[in-house]
Amino acid sequence: EADIYQTPRYLVIGTGKKITLECSQTMGHDKMYWYQQDPGMELHLIHYSYGVNSTEKGDLSSESTVSRIRTEHFPLTLESARPSHTSQYLCASRSGPNNEKLFFGSGTQLSVL
Amino acid sequence: GENVEQHPSTLSVQEGDSAVIKCTYSDSASNYFPWYKQELGKRPQLIIDIRSNVGEKKDQRIAVTLNKTAKHFSLHITETQPEDSAVYFCAANSGGSNYKLTFGKGTLLTVNP
C-alpha cells in the first residue's frame, strides 16, 4: 500500500548516542519534510528536500542532519543526542508543485535520558 | 518568513454545537491554506484546504472561509460530534518557489457528549 513509513515508532536512548530516524515513502513523491512536534502540539519544520541530493534547513534550528540519496528515503540523524532533543519527529511528503497536500508518517517519539 | 497565529488554543463545546477556529497569517504572497486534524496518538491528516482565489469552501459539516484583505481564515465545524475531538492545525504556504508550510500552534477541540 502506498504510504509514508517511519521507524522506529518509539525510541529511548542515553545522552551522547548517535541515532538515525528512518523515513520512507512509496508514493513517488519528490518533496519530503521533517517536522518536530512539541509536547504542547506545535509543529516546527526542521529540514526539507525537493528531490535527490537536495536538502535545506527549515525554520527551526536543529542539530540534526538529513540526506536524500534516493527519492523514497529521507533519514534524519542526530550525532550526539541530548535530553533537549526529546520530542516527536514527523516525516511528511507531497507530490509536486501543483499538489500541495502533505502526507504525514506516524512519527517517531524520541526520549533522550 | 510566514507567521501563522491560531486561536483559541483550547475549545470545548457540547455535542451538536458549532466550533470555530481562527487563524491569521503575515505573508501576503501566501496562497494556500490547509487545515489538518490530529487525533490523539495519530498522524496529522488534511481535512480541508482553500486557495486564495476562493472565499469559502464546504465539505459536509466542515467549512473554511478566507479573507485575503485581513489575512485571516477560519475553520467552521457544525453539528459537532465526539469523534471531532482532536487537535486542529491551520497552515499557510510561503510564497514563491520555496514551498514550505508554516503551521499554527494548534487548537485542542473537545466535544462533550
Interface residues (C-beta under 8 A of the other chain):
Chain A: K31 Y33 Y35 G40 M41 E42 L43 L45 Y48 E56 G58 D59 L90 P97 E100 K101 L102 F104 G105 S106 G107
Chain B: G1 Y32 P34 Y36 Q38 K42 R43 P44 Q45 L46 D49 V87 F89 N93 N98 Y99 K100 L101 T102 F103 K105 G106 L108
